[in-house]
Amino acid sequence: MTRPVFTVLNGPNLNLLGTREPQLYGAAGLTEAQDRCEQVAGELGVGIEFFQSNHEGSLIDEIQQRPKSPGLIVNAGALTHTSVGIRDALAATGVPFVEVHVSNVFAREEFRHHSYLSDLASGVIVGCGIQGYELALRRLVALAAD
């Protein structure tokens, strides 16, 4: 039996984690988030893949390529608040996903309070720093086991 492989999708500017506004996003970079997720994946006996793009179409392509995925962790960054295209791709595939935000979007500008993705998500994790990725992976693995 092959082990299930979950995917982490990161949107615009998340490649700058660790250096971009550390007072909001913390000092840990995307590489550290990936390392921590790989550690949790190993502990849970699952695989994990990572993709980051600053381009909406690239993220949509990645979502569409995973219609049989056991689950996605989606941090669409600013596209969370603007992209009907990402929403439609997630709805079209029907793949379970957890929406993650490193910062507490509800303690920020009002435009960040709305997500085009949340009502489709199996869960939303907000303001837990890069630990949110680990929590999302644990949740998706639990959902896949049910």
N, CA, C and O atoms as a GROMACS GRO file, in nm:
protein
  584
    1MET      N    1   0.084  -0.118   0.000
    1MET     CA    2   0.000   0.000   0.000
    1MET      C    3   0.089   0.124   0.000
    1MET      O    4   0.182   0.134   0.079
    2THR      N    5   0.059   0.218  -0.088
    2THR     CA    6   0.137   0.342  -0.092
    2THR      C    7   0.082   0.438   0.014
    2THR      O    8  -0.037   0.439   0.045
    3ARG      N    9   0.172   0.516   0.066
    3ARG     CA   10   0.129   0.612   0.168
    3ARG      C   11   0.067   0.734   0.102
    3ARG      O   12   0.110   0.776  -0.006
    4PRO      N   13  -0.035   0.791   0.164
    4PRO     CA   14  -0.097   0.911   0.107
    4PRO      C   15   0.000   1.029   0.108
    4PRO      O   16   0.081   1.044   0.199
    5VAL      N   17  -0.011   1.111   0.005
    5VAL     CA   18   0.075   1.228  -0.008
    5VAL      C   19  -0.012   1.354  -0.005
    5VAL      O   20  -0.098   1.372  -0.091
    6PHE      N   21   0.011   1.438   0.092
    6PHE     CA   22  -0.058   1.564   0.108
    6PHE      C   23   0.027   1.674   0.045
    6PHE      O   24   0.148   1.660   0.031
    7THR      N   25  -0.039   1.783   0.007
    7THR     CA   26   0.032   1.892  -0.060
    7THR      C   27   0.008   2.023   0.012
    7THR      O   28  -0.104   2.054   0.053
    8VAL      N   29   0.116   2.100   0.027
    8VAL     CA   30   0.109   2.235   0.083
    8VAL      C   31   0.125   2.333  -0.031
    8VAL      O   32   0.226   2.331  -0.102
    9LEU      N   33   0.026   2.420  -0.049
    9LEU     CA   34   0.030   2.523  -0.153
    9LEU      C   35   0.042   2.660  -0.088
    9LEU      O   36  -0.040   2.697  -0.004
   10ASN      N   37   0.143   2.733  -0.127
   10ASN     CA   38   0.167   2.867  -0.073
   10ASN      C   39   0.162   2.969  -0.185
   10ASN      O   40   0.220   2.949  -0.292
   11GLY      N   41   0.092   3.077  -0.160
   11GLY     CA   42   0.073   3.182  -0.258
   11GLY      C   43   0.174   3.294  -0.249
   11GLY      O   44   0.283   3.277  -0.194
   12PRO      N   45   0.136   3.409  -0.304
   12PRO     CA   46   0.226   3.523  -0.320
   12PRO      C   47   0.293   3.569  -0.191
   12PRO      O   48   0.231   3.577  -0.085
   13ASN      N   49   0.420   3.598  -0.204
   13ASN     CA   50   0.505   3.657  -0.101
   13ASN      C   51   0.538   3.563   0.015
   13ASN      O   52   0.612   3.602   0.106
   14LEU      N   53   0.485   3.442   0.014
   14LEU     CA   54   0.517   3.351   0.124
   14LEU      C   55   0.660   3.299   0.114
   14LEU      O   56   0.713   3.245   0.211
   15ASN      N   57   0.721   3.314  -0.003
   15ASN     CA   58   0.863   3.284  -0.017
   15ASN      C   59   0.948   3.381   0.065
   15ASN      O   60   1.066   3.357   0.087
   16LEU      N   61   0.888   3.491   0.110
   16LEU     CA   62   0.960   3.591   0.190
   16LEU      C   63   0.941   3.574   0.340
   16LEU      O   64   0.990   3.656   0.418
   17LEU      N   65   0.871   3.467   0.382
   17LEU     CA   66   0.855   3.444   0.526
   17LEU      C   67   0.992   3.442   0.593
   17LEU      O   68   1.089   3.388   0.539
   18GLY      N   69   0.999   3.500   0.709
   18GLY     CA   70   1.124   3.507   0.783
   18GLY      C   71   1.193   3.641   0.766
   18GLY      O   72   1.267   3.685   0.854
   19THR      N   73   1.168   3.706   0.654
   19THR     CA   74   1.227   3.839   0.631
   19THR      C   75   1.119   3.945   0.611
   19THR      O   76   1.143   4.062   0.638
   20ARG      N   77   1.003   3.906   0.564
   20ARG     CA   78   0.894   3.999   0.538
   20ARG      C   79   0.817   4.028   0.666
   20ARG      O   80   0.758   3.937   0.724
   21GLU      N   81   0.816   4.150   0.710
   21GLU     CA   82   0.739   4.194   0.826
   21GLU      C   83   0.739   4.091   0.939
   21GLU      O   84   0.634   4.038   0.974
   22PRO      N   85   0.855   4.064   0.996
   22PRO     CA   86   0.862   3.960   1.100
   22PRO      C   87   0.774   3.989   1.221
   22PRO      O   88   0.738   3.896   1.294
   23GLN      N   89   0.738   4.114   1.245
   23GLN     CA   90   0.647   4.146   1.355
   23GLN      C   91   0.508   4.087   1.331
   23GLN      O   92   0.434   4.062   1.426
   24LEU      N   93   0.472   4.065   1.205
   24LEU     CA   94   0.343   4.003   1.172
   24LEU      C   95   0.354   3.854   1.148
   24LEU      O   96   0.268   3.776   1.191
   25TYR      N   97   0.460   3.814   1.078
   25TYR     CA   98   0.471   3.677   1.031
   25TYR      C   99   0.572   3.592   1.106
   25TYR      O  100   0.580   3.471   1.084
   26GLY      N  101   0.650   3.652   1.195
   26GLY     CA  102   0.750   3.578   1.269
   26GLY      C  103   0.882   3.570   1.195
   26GLY      O  104   0.894   3.614   1.080
   27ALA      N  105   0.980   3.512   1.261
   27ALA     CA  106   1.116   3.504   1.206
   27ALA      C  107   1.142   3.376   1.129
   27ALA      O  108   1.244   3.364   1.062
   28ALA      N  109   1.051   3.279   1.138
   28ALA     CA  110   1.071   3.151   1.070
   28ALA      C  111   1.036   3.162   0.923
   28ALA      O  112   0.937   3.226   0.887
   29GLY      N  113   1.116   3.101   0.840
   29GLY     CA  114   1.094   3.104   0.696
   29GLY      C  115   1.015   2.985   0.647
   29GLY      O  116   0.984   2.893   0.722
   30LEU      N  117   0.983   2.988   0.518
   30LEU     CA  118   0.907   2.880   0.456
   30LEU      C  119   0.983   2.748   0.461
   30LEU      O  120   0.922   2.641   0.470
   31THR      N  121   1.116   2.754   0.455
   31THR     CA  122   1.196   2.632   0.465
   31THR      C  123   1.178   2.566   0.600
   31THR      O  124   1.169   2.443   0.610
   32GLU      N  125   1.172   2.646   0.705
   32GLU     CA  126   1.149   2.590   0.839
   32GLU      C  127   1.010   2.528   0.849
   32GLU      O  128   0.993   2.423   0.909
   33ALA      N  129   0.911   2.593   0.790
   33ALA     CA  130   0.775   2.536   0.789
   33ALA      C  131   0.776   2.402   0.717
   33ALA      O  132   0.713   2.307   0.762
   34GLN      N  133   0.848   2.395   0.605
   34GLN     CA  134   0.857   2.271   0.530
   34GLN      C  135   0.927   2.163   0.612
   34GLN      O  136   0.881   2.049   0.617
   35ASP      N  137   1.037   2.198   0.675
   35ASP     CA  138   1.110   2.100   0.758
   35ASP      C  139   1.021   2.044   0.867
   35ASP      O  140   1.020   1.924   0.893
   36ARG      N  141   0.946   2.133   0.932
   36ARG     CA  142   0.858   2.089   1.041
   36ARG      C  143   0.746   2.000   0.990
   36ARG      O  144   0.709   1.902   1.055
   37CYS      N  145   0.691   2.032   0.874
   37CYS     CA  146   0.586   1.949   0.814
   37CYS      C  147   0.641   1.812   0.774
   37CYS      O  148   0.574   1.711   0.791
   38GLU      N  149   0.761   1.810   0.720
   38GLU     CA  150   0.821   1.682   0.683
   38GLU      C  151   0.842   1.594   0.806
   38GLU      O  152   0.823   1.472   0.800
   39GLN      N  153   0.880   1.656   0.916
   39GLN     CA  154   0.896   1.582   1.041
   39GLN      C  155   0.763   1.523   1.087
   39GLN      O  156   0.756   1.406   1.126
   40VAL      N  157   0.657   1.603   1.084
   40VAL     CA  158   0.524   1.556   1.124
   40VAL      C  159   0.475   1.449   1.027
   40VAL      O  160   0.417   1.349   1.069
   41ALA      N  161   0.497   1.469   0.898
   41ALA     CA  162   0.456   1.369   0.798
   41ALA      C  163   0.524   1.234   0.826
   41ALA      O  164   0.459   1.129   0.819
   42GLY      N  165   0.652   1.238   0.858
   42GLY     CA  166   0.723   1.115   0.892
   42GLY      C  167   0.664   1.048   1.014
   42GLY      O  168   0.647   0.926   1.018
   43GLU      N  169   0.633   1.128   1.114
   43GLU     CA  170   0.571   1.076   1.237
   43GLU      C  171   0.437   1.010   1.208
   43GLU      O  172   0.402   0.909   1.269
   44LEU      N  173   0.361   1.068   1.114
   44LEU     CA  174   0.226   1.018   1.084
   44LEU      C  175   0.223   0.914   0.972
   44LEU      O  176   0.118   0.859   0.941
   45GLY      N  177   0.340   0.888   0.910
   45GLY     CA  178   0.348   0.788   0.805
   45GLY      C  179   0.285   0.830   0.673
   45GLY      O  180   0.233   0.746   0.599
   46VAL      N  181   0.291   0.959   0.645
   46VAL     CA  182   0.237   1.010   0.518
   46VAL      C  183   0.346   1.086   0.444
   46VAL      O  184   0.451   1.118   0.501
   47GLY      N  185   0.320   1.115   0.318
   47GLY     CA  186   0.412   1.197   0.240
   47GLY      C  187   0.361   1.340   0.233
   47GLY      O  188   0.244   1.368   0.260
   48ILE      N  189   0.452   1.429   0.198
   48ILE     CA  190   0.415   1.571   0.186
   48ILE      C  191   0.494   1.634   0.073
   48ILE      O  192   0.614   1.608   0.057
   49GLU      N  193   0.426   1.717  -0.005
   49GLU     CA  194   0.488   1.792  -0.114
   49GLU      C  195   0.459   1.940  -0.091
   49GLU      O  196   0.362   1.977  -0.026
   50PHE      N  197   0.545   2.025  -0.147
   50PHE     CA  198   0.532   2.169  -0.128
   50PHE      C  199   0.538   2.240  -0.262
   50PHE      O  200   0.613   2.202  -0.352
   51PHE      N  201   0.457   2.344  -0.273
   51PHE     CA  202   0.459   2.428  -0.392
   51PHE      C  203   0.433   2.571  -0.349
   51PHE      O  204   0.343   2.597  -0.269
   52GLN      N  205   0.511   2.664  -0.402
   52GLN     CA  206   0.491   2.806  -0.377
   52GLN      C  207   0.499   2.880  -0.508
   52GLN      O  208   0.586   2.854  -0.591
   53SER      N  209   0.405   2.973  -0.527
   53SER     CA  210   0.410   3.056  -0.646
   53SER      C  211   0.354   3.194  -0.614
   53SER      O  212   0.263   3.209  -0.531
   54ASN      N  213   0.409   3.292  -0.680
   54ASN     CA  214   0.356   3.428  -0.671
   54ASN      C  215   0.251   3.452  -0.779
   54ASN      O  216   0.203   3.564  -0.795
   55HIS      N  217   0.214   3.347  -0.854
   55HIS     CA  218   0.124   3.360  -0.968
   55HIS      C  219  -0.002   3.278  -0.948
   55HIS      O  220   0.003   3.157  -0.924
   56GLU      N  221  -0.116   3.345  -0.957
   56GLU     CA  222  -0.245   3.281  -0.936
   56GLU      C  223  -0.267   3.161  -1.027
   56GLU      O  224  -0.312   3.056  -0.981
   57GLY      N  225  -0.237   3.176  -1.155
   57GLY     CA  226  -0.259   3.067  -1.250
   57GLY      C  227  -0.178   2.943  -1.217
   57GLY      O  228  -0.225   2.830  -1.236
   58SER      N  229  -0.056   2.962  -1.168
   58SER     CA  230   0.027   2.847  -1.129
   58SER      C  231  -0.035   2.772  -1.012
   58SER      O  232  -0.031   2.649  -1.008
   59LEU      N  233  -0.092   2.845  -0.917
   59LEU     CA  234  -0.158   2.780  -0.804
   59LEU      C  235  -0.282   2.704  -0.850
   59LEU      O  236  -0.307   2.593  -0.804
   60ILE      N  237  -0.358   2.763  -0.941
   60ILE     CA  238  -0.476   2.695  -0.996
   60ILE      C  239  -0.434   2.568  -1.068
   60ILE      O  240  -0.497   2.464  -1.052
   61ASP      N  241  -0.328   2.575  -1.148
   61ASP     CA  242  -0.277   2.455  -1.217
   61ASP      C  243  -0.242   2.346  -1.117
   61ASP      O  244  -0.276   2.229  -1.138
   62GLU      N  245  -0.175   2.381  -1.010
   62GLU     CA  246  -0.137   2.281  -0.908
   62GLU      C  247  -0.260   2.218  -0.844
   62GLU      O  248  -0.264   2.097  -0.822
   63ILE      N  249  -0.360   2.298  -0.813
   63ILE     CA  250  -0.484   2.244  -0.754
   63ILE      C  251  -0.549   2.147  -0.851
   63ILE      O  252  -0.592   2.038  -0.811
   64GLN      N  253  -0.558   2.185  -0.976
   64GLN     CA  254  -0.624   2.100  -1.076
   64GLN      C  255  -0.549   1.969  -1.100
   64GLN      O  256  -0.610   1.872  -1.144
   65GLN      N  257  -0.420   1.965  -1.073
   65GLN     CA  258  -0.342   1.844  -1.093
   65GLN      C  259  -0.356   1.745  -0.977
   65GLN      O  260  -0.295   1.638  -0.980
   66ARG      N  261  -0.434   1.779  -0.876
   66ARG     CA  262  -0.444   1.693  -0.758
   66ARG      C  263  -0.589   1.652  -0.725
   66ARG      O  264  -0.629   1.659  -0.609
   67PRO      N  265  -0.666   1.608  -0.825
   67PRO     CA  266  -0.807   1.575  -0.797
   67PRO      C  267  -0.825   1.453  -0.707
   67PRO      O  268  -0.932   1.434  -0.648
   68LYS      N  269  -0.723   1.370  -0.695
   68LYS     CA  270  -0.733   1.250  -0.611
   68LYS      C  271  -0.647   1.261  -0.485
   68LYS      O  272  -0.624   1.162  -0.416
   69SER      N  273  -0.600   1.381  -0.456
   69SER     CA  274  -0.518   1.403  -0.337
   69SER      C  275  -0.601   1.378  -0.211
   69SER      O  276  -0.721   1.407  -0.209
   70PRO      N  277  -0.537   1.325  -0.107
   70PRO     CA  278  -0.612   1.307   0.019
   70PRO      C  279  -0.635   1.440   0.090
   70PRO      O  280  -0.718   1.448   0.180
   71GLY      N  281  -0.562   1.544   0.051
   71GLY     CA  282  -0.583   1.674   0.115
   71GLY      C  283  -0.476   1.775   0.080
   71GLY      O  284  -0.361   1.740   0.050
   72LEU      N  285  -0.517   1.901   0.086
   72LEU     CA  286  -0.428   2.013   0.059
   72LEU      C  287  -0.424   2.105   0.181
   72LEU      O  288  -0.524   2.122   0.251
   73ILE      N  289  -0.308   2.163   0.204
   73ILE     CA  290  -0.293   2.274   0.297
   73ILE      C  291  -0.275   2.396   0.209
   73ILE      O  292  -0.180   2.402   0.131
   74VAL      N  293  -0.363   2.493   0.221
   74VAL     CA  294  -0.364   2.607   0.131
   74VAL      C  295  -0.344   2.736   0.209
   74VAL      O  296  -0.428   2.776   0.289
   75ASN      N  297  -0.231   2.800   0.182
   75ASN     CA  298  -0.209   2.937   0.228
   75ASN      C  299  -0.196   3.020   0.101
   75ASN      O  300  -0.088   3.034   0.044
   76ALA      N  301  -0.308   3.073   0.057
   76ALA     CA  302  -0.312   3.148  -0.069
   76ALA      C  303  -0.263   3.291  -0.052
   76ALA      O  304  -0.264   3.368  -0.148
   77GLY      N  305  -0.221   3.328   0.070
   77GLY     CA  306  -0.173   3.463   0.093
   77GLY      C  307  -0.280   3.563   0.056
   77GLY      O  308  -0.398   3.541   0.083
   78ALA      N  309  -0.240   3.673  -0.005
   78ALA     CA  310  -0.333   3.780  -0.041
   78ALA      C  311  -0.442   3.731  -0.138
   78ALA      O  312  -0.549   3.791  -0.144
   79LEU      N  313  -0.415   3.625  -0.214
   79LEU     CA  314  -0.515   3.574  -0.308
   79LEU      C  315  -0.636   3.516  -0.236
   79LEU      O  316  -0.742   3.499  -0.297
   80THR      N  317  -0.623   3.486  -0.108
   80THR     CA  318  -0.736   3.440  -0.027
   80THR      C  319  -0.850   3.539  -0.036
   80THR      O  320  -0.967   3.500  -0.039
   81HIS      N  321  -0.817   3.666  -0.041
   81HIS     CA  322  -0.916   3.773  -0.031
   81HIS      C  323  -0.963   3.823  -0.167
   81HIS      O  324  -1.049   3.911  -0.175
   82THR      N  325  -0.907   3.767  -0.276
   82THR     CA  326  -0.939   3.820  -0.408
   82THR      C  327  -0.968   3.715  -0.515
   82THR      O  328  -1.029   3.749  -0.616
   83SER      N  329  -0.928   3.591  -0.496
   83SER     CA  330  -0.927   3.496  -0.608
   83SER      C  331  -1.048   3.404  -0.612
   83SER      O  332  -1.058   3.307  -0.536
   84VAL      N  333  -1.139   3.437  -0.702
   84VAL     CA  334  -1.249   3.348  -0.731
   84VAL      C  335  -1.195   3.227  -0.808
   84VAL      O  336  -1.250   3.117  -0.797
   85GLY      N  337  -1.089   3.247  -0.885
   85GLY     CA  338  -1.029   3.138  -0.962
   85GLY      C  339  -0.976   3.026  -0.873
   85GLY      O  340  -0.998   2.908  -0.902
   86ILE      N  341  -0.907   3.061  -0.766
   86ILE     CA  342  -0.857   2.958  -0.673
   86ILE      C  343  -0.975   2.890  -0.605
   86ILE      O  344  -0.976   2.767  -0.590
   87ARG      N  345  -1.073   2.967  -0.565
   87ARG     CA  346  -1.193   2.909  -0.504
   87ARG      C  347  -1.256   2.808  -0.599
   87ARG      O  348  -1.288   2.696  -0.560
   88ASP      N  349  -1.275   2.849  -0.727
   88ASP     CA  350  -1.339   2.761  -0.823
   88ASP      C  351  -1.259   2.633  -0.847
   88ASP      O  352  -1.317   2.526  -0.863
   89ALA      N  353  -1.126   2.644  -0.849
   89ALA     CA  354  -1.042   2.525  -0.866
   89ALA      C  355  -1.057   2.430  -0.748
   89ALA      O  356  -1.067   2.308  -0.766
   90LEU      N  357  -1.060   2.485  -0.627
   90LEU     CA  358  -1.078   2.400  -0.508
   90LEU      C  359  -1.216   2.335  -0.510
   90LEU      O  360  -1.229   2.217  -0.476
   91ALA      N  361  -1.318   2.410  -0.548
   91ALA     CA  362  -1.453   2.354  -0.555
   91ALA      C  363  -1.462   2.246  -0.663
   91ALA      O  364  -1.527   2.144  -0.643
   92ALA      N  365  -1.398   2.270  -0.777
   92ALA     CA  366  -1.406   2.176  -0.888
   92ALA      C  367  -1.341   2.042  -0.855
   92ALA      O  368  -1.392   1.937  -0.895
   93THR      N  369  -1.229   2.044  -0.784
   93THR     CA  370  -1.161   1.918  -0.752
   93THR      C  371  -1.228   1.846  -0.637
   93THR      O  372  -1.226   1.723  -0.630
   94GLY      N  373  -1.288   1.921  -0.546
   94GLY     CA  374  -1.351   1.860  -0.430
   94GLY      C  375  -1.253   1.802  -0.329
   94GLY      O  376  -1.293   1.730  -0.238
   95VAL      N  377  -1.126   1.833  -0.344
   95VAL     CA  378  -1.023   1.780  -0.253
   95VAL      C  379  -1.038   1.851  -0.118
   95VAL      O  380  -1.050   1.973  -0.113
   96PRO      N  381  -1.037   1.775  -0.009
   96PRO     CA  382  -1.042   1.840   0.122
   96PRO      C  383  -0.920   1.928   0.142
   96PRO      O  384  -0.809   1.892   0.103
   97PHE      N  385  -0.940   2.044   0.204
   97PHE     CA  386  -0.826   2.131   0.230
   97PHE      C  387  -0.847   2.207   0.359
   97PHE      O  388  -0.960   2.231   0.403
   98VAL      N  389  -0.735   2.244   0.418
   98VAL     CA  390  -0.735   2.332   0.534
   98VAL      C  391  -0.669   2.462   0.492
   98VAL      O  392  -0.559   2.463   0.435
   99GLU      N  393  -0.738   2.571   0.519
   99GLU     CA  394  -0.686   2.704   0.489
   99GLU      C  395  -0.598   2.749   0.606
   99GLU      O  396  -0.638   2.738   0.722
  100VAL      N  397  -0.480   2.798   0.576
  100VAL     CA  398  -0.385   2.840   0.678
  100VAL      C  399  -0.344   2.986   0.655
  100VAL      O  400  -0.320   3.027   0.542
  101HIS      N  401  -0.337   3.061   0.763
  101HIS     CA  402  -0.280   3.196   0.761
  101HIS      C  403  -0.182   3.207   0.877
  101HIS      O  404  -0.218   3.179   0.992
  102VAL      N  405  -0.060   3.246   0.849
  102VAL     CA  406   0.044   3.256   0.951
  102VAL      C  407   0.009   3.365   1.052
  102VAL      O  408   0.023   3.346   1.173
  103SER      N  409  -0.038   3.480   1.001
  103SER     CA  410  -0.075   3.590   1.091
  103SER      C  411  -0.223   3.581   1.126
  103SER      O  412  -0.298   3.506   1.064
  104ASN      N  413  -0.263   3.656   1.225
  104ASN     CA  414  -0.404   3.665   1.261
  104ASN      C  415  -0.469   3.769   1.171
  104ASN      O  416  -0.463   3.889   1.199
  105VAL      N  417  -0.530   3.723   1.063
  105VAL     CA  418  -0.588   3.815   0.964
  105VAL      C  419  -0.699   3.900   1.024
  105VAL      O  420  -0.730   4.007   0.972
  106PHE      N  421  -0.760   3.855   1.132
  106PHE     CA  422  -0.870   3.930   1.194
  106PHE      C  423  -0.821   4.044   1.282
  106PHE      O  424  -0.901   4.127   1.326
  107ALA      N  425  -0.692   4.048   1.308
  107ALA     CA  426  -0.632   4.158   1.383
  107ALA      C  427  -0.564   4.257   1.288
  107ALA      O  428  -0.488   4.344   1.330
  108ARG      N  429  -0.593   4.242   1.161
  108ARG     CA  430  -0.529   4.324   1.058
  108ARG      C  431  -0.633   4.406   0.982
  108ARG      O  432  -0.745   4.425   1.030
  109GLU      N  433  -0.598   4.454   0.865
  109GLU     CA  434  -0.687   4.537   0.786
  109GLU      C  435  -0.819   4.464   0.758
  109GLU      O  436  -0.823   4.342   0.747
  110GLU      N  437  -0.924   4.541   0.749
  110GLU     CA  438  -1.057   4.483   0.732
  110GLU      C  439  -1.069   4.398   0.605
  110GLU      O  440  -1.139   4.297   0.605
  111PHE      N  441  -1.003   4.438   0.496
  111PHE     CA  442  -1.015   4.361   0.372
  111PHE      C  443  -0.962   4.219   0.390
  111PHE      O  444  -0.999   4.130   0.313
  112ARG      N  445  -0.877   4.195   0.489
  112ARG     CA  446  -0.825   4.060   0.513
  112ARG      C  447  -0.922   3.973   0.592
  112ARG      O  448  -0.897   3.854   0.609
  113HIS      N  449  -1.031   4.028   0.637
  113HIS     CA  450  -1.127   3.952   0.717
  113HIS      C  451  -1.214   3.862   0.631
  113HIS      O  452  -1.278   3.770   0.682
  114HIS      N  453  -1.218   3.886   0.501
  114HIS     CA  454  -1.299   3.804   0.411
  114HIS      C  455  -1.210   3.707   0.333
  114HIS      O  456  -1.106   3.744   0.280
  115SER      N  457  -1.255   3.583   0.329
  115SER     CA  458  -1.186   3.480   0.251
  115SER      C  459  -1.283   3.420   0.152
  115SER      O  460  -1.397   3.387   0.186
  116TYR      N  461  -1.237   3.405   0.028
  116TYR     CA  462  -1.316   3.336  -0.073
  116TYR      C  463  -1.307   3.184  -0.058
  116TYR      O  464  -1.376   3.110  -0.129
  117LEU      N  465  -1.223   3.138   0.035
  117LEU     CA  466  -1.197   2.995   0.047
  117LEU      C  467  -1.260   2.930   0.170
  117LEU      O  468  -1.292   2.811   0.167
  118SER      N  469  -1.277   3.005   0.276
  118SER     CA  470  -1.310   2.948   0.408
  118SER      C  471  -1.435   2.862   0.409
  118SER      O  472  -1.437   2.759   0.476
  119ASP      N  473  -1.539   2.902   0.336
  119ASP     CA  474  -1.664   2.825   0.343
  119ASP      C  475  -1.651   2.689   0.274
  119ASP      O  476  -1.736   2.601   0.294
  120LEU      N  477  -1.547   2.670   0.192
  120LEU     CA  478  -1.522   2.540   0.129
  120LEU      C  479  -1.426   2.454   0.210
  120LEU      O  480  -1.419   2.332   0.190
  121ALA      N  481  -1.352   2.517   0.300
  121ALA     CA  482  -1.244   2.450   0.372
  121ALA      C  483  -1.296   2.351   0.476
  121ALA      O  484  -1.403   2.369   0.534
  122SER      N  485  -1.217   2.247   0.499
  122SER     CA  486  -1.245   2.152   0.607
  122SER      C  487  -1.206   2.210   0.742
  122SER      O  488  -1.246   2.159   0.846
  123GLY      N  489  -1.127   2.315   0.739
  123GLY     CA  490  -1.084   2.385   0.859
  123GLY      C  491  -1.007   2.509   0.821
  123GLY      O  492  -0.955   2.520   0.710
  124VAL      N  493  -0.999   2.602   0.915
  124VAL     CA  494  -0.924   2.725   0.894
  124VAL      C  495  -0.836   2.747   1.016
  124VAL      O  496  -0.886   2.745   1.129
  125ILE      N  497  -0.707   2.768   0.994
  125ILE     CA  498  -0.613   2.791   1.104
  125ILE      C  499  -0.551   2.928   1.082
  125ILE      O  500  -0.490   2.955   0.979
  126VAL      N  501  -0.569   3.014   1.181
  126VAL     CA  502  -0.531   3.154   1.169
  126VAL      C  503  -0.445   3.196   1.288
  126VAL      O  504  -0.480   3.168   1.402
  127GLY      N  505  -0.333   3.263   1.259
  127GLY     CA  506  -0.256   3.328   1.364
  127GLY      C  507  -0.170   3.238   1.450
  127GLY      O  508  -0.129   3.277   1.559
  128CYS      N  509  -0.140   3.118   1.403
  128CYS     CA  510  -0.057   3.024   1.480
  128CYS      C  511   0.087   3.020   1.429
  128CYS      O  512   0.162   2.929   1.465
  129GLY      N  513   0.126   3.117   1.346
  129GLY     CA  514   0.259   3.114   1.289
  129GLY      C  515   0.275   2.993   1.200
  129GLY      O  516   0.177   2.939   1.149
  130ILE      N  517   0.399   2.951   1.180
  130ILE     CA  518   0.421   2.836   1.092
  130ILE      C  519   0.372   2.706   1.154
  130ILE      O  520   0.360   2.605   1.085
  131GLN      N  521   0.342   2.707   1.284
  131GLN     CA  522   0.283   2.588   1.347
  131GLN      C  523   0.149   2.555   1.282
  131GLN      O  524   0.104   2.440   1.287
  132GLY      N  525   0.084   2.654   1.224
  132GLY     CA  526  -0.043   2.630   1.157
  132GLY      C  527  -0.035   2.523   1.049
  132GLY      O  528  -0.130   2.448   1.027
  133TYR      N  529   0.078   2.516   0.981
  133TYR     CA  530   0.096   2.413   0.877
  133TYR      C  531   0.096   2.274   0.939
  133TYR      O  532   0.035   2.181   0.885
  134GLU      N  533   0.163   2.259   1.051
  134GLU     CA  534   0.167   2.129   1.120
  134GLU      C  535   0.027   2.090   1.168
  134GLU      O  536  -0.014   1.975   1.152
  135LEU      N  537  -0.044   2.185   1.226
  135LEU     CA  538  -0.180   2.158   1.273
  135LEU      C  539  -0.270   2.117   1.159
  135LEU      O  540  -0.352   2.026   1.172
  136ALA      N  541  -0.256   2.186   1.045
  136ALA     CA  542  -0.336   2.153   0.928
  136ALA      C  543  -0.307   2.012   0.878
  136ALA      O  544  -0.399   1.939   0.842
  137LEU      N  545  -0.181   1.974   0.876
  137LEU     CA  546  -0.145   1.839   0.831
  137LEU      C  547  -0.205   1.734   0.925
  137LEU      O  548  -0.260   1.634   0.880
  138ARG      N  549  -0.195   1.757   1.053
  138ARG     CA  550  -0.254   1.661   1.149
  138ARG      C  551  -0.405   1.649   1.127
  138ARG      O  552  -0.460   1.539   1.134
  139ARG      N  553  -0.470   1.760   1.102
  139ARG     CA  554  -0.615   1.759   1.079
  139ARG      C  555  -0.649   1.682   0.952
  139ARG      O  556  -0.740   1.600   0.952
  140LEU      N  557  -0.577   1.708   0.844
  140LEU     CA  558  -0.606   1.639   0.719
  140LEU      C  559  -0.582   1.489   0.728
  140LEU      O  560  -0.658   1.410   0.672
  141VAL      N  561  -0.477   1.450   0.798
  141VAL     CA  562  -0.451   1.307   0.817
  141VAL      C  563  -0.565   1.243   0.896
  141VAL      O  564  -0.608   1.132   0.863
  142ALA      N  565  -0.613   1.311   0.998
  142ALA     CA  566  -0.726   1.260   1.077
  142ALA      C  567  -0.851   1.249   0.991
  142ALA      O  568  -0.924   1.150   1.001
  143LEU      N  569  -0.878   1.348   0.907
  143LEU     CA  570  -0.994   1.343   0.819
  143LEU      C  571  -0.983   1.227   0.720
  143LEU      O  572  -1.081   1.159   0.693
  144ALA      N  573  -0.864   1.206   0.666
  144ALA     CA  574  -0.843   1.098   0.567
  144ALA      C  575  -0.861   0.961   0.632
  144ALA      O  576  -0.899   0.866   0.564
  145ALA      N  577  -0.834   0.950   0.762
  145ALA     CA  578  -0.846   0.822   0.831
  145ALA      C  579  -0.991   0.788   0.863
  145ALA      O  580  -1.024   0.672   0.887
  146ASP      N  581  -1.077   0.888   0.864
  146ASP     CA  582  -1.219   0.863   0.897
  146ASP      C  583  -1.294   0.794   0.786
  146ASP      O  584  -1.413   0.767   0.798
   0.00000   0.00000   0.00000
